[in-house]
């Protein structure tokens, strides 16, 4: 996302923009030029200000089977992050897909507040257990591995401040 444009905010001829993905500056410059607006200088913000080449690359979290396809949700496990929705969706998918077609749902993050219902669902739903992995102590290099190898990432959070997991 480019600050000021992607979410519909108007920016009165900014002199610089910061983008998260690498392709956004080119598409934003093209859109601005086509609309007759000045194209400001643009920079790509890498995670934590680092070049992707400088990021550590590790392996999967302990106890995780990397041979099976998986989907990742990285966040603190708490009420406002809406993990319950994903558990319901995965339980429904479990009932409609053959077991070998359902990717593992990975919750990467520590347990937070107001999690009793989610914790019970994780601990007691024995039918969903083979399709769910909770990784509570994920190091940066393991998280990077998860992102690089996931089929896709999900982010059903009810409320976010900055939305760092998406960025």
BELTA-V839964 format. One record per run of one state. SS is the DSSP state (2 for helix, 1 for strand, 0 for the rest). FROM is the first residue (numbers start at 1). TO is the last residue. If there is no record, write none. Layout:
# BELTA-V839964
SS;FROM;TO
SS;FROM;TO
This chain:
# BELTA-V839964
0;1;1
1;2;2
0;3;15
1;16;19
0;20;23
2;24;34
0;35;40
1;41;44
0;45;46
2;47;49
0;50;51
2;52;54
0;55;69
1;70;74
0;75;76
1;77;77
0;78;78
2;79;81
0;82;82
2;83;96
0;97;98
2;99;101
0;102;103
1;104;108
0;109;110
1;111;111
0;112;115
2;116;124
0;125;128
2;129;131
1;132;135
0;136;139
2;140;149
0;150;151
1;152;153
0;154;167
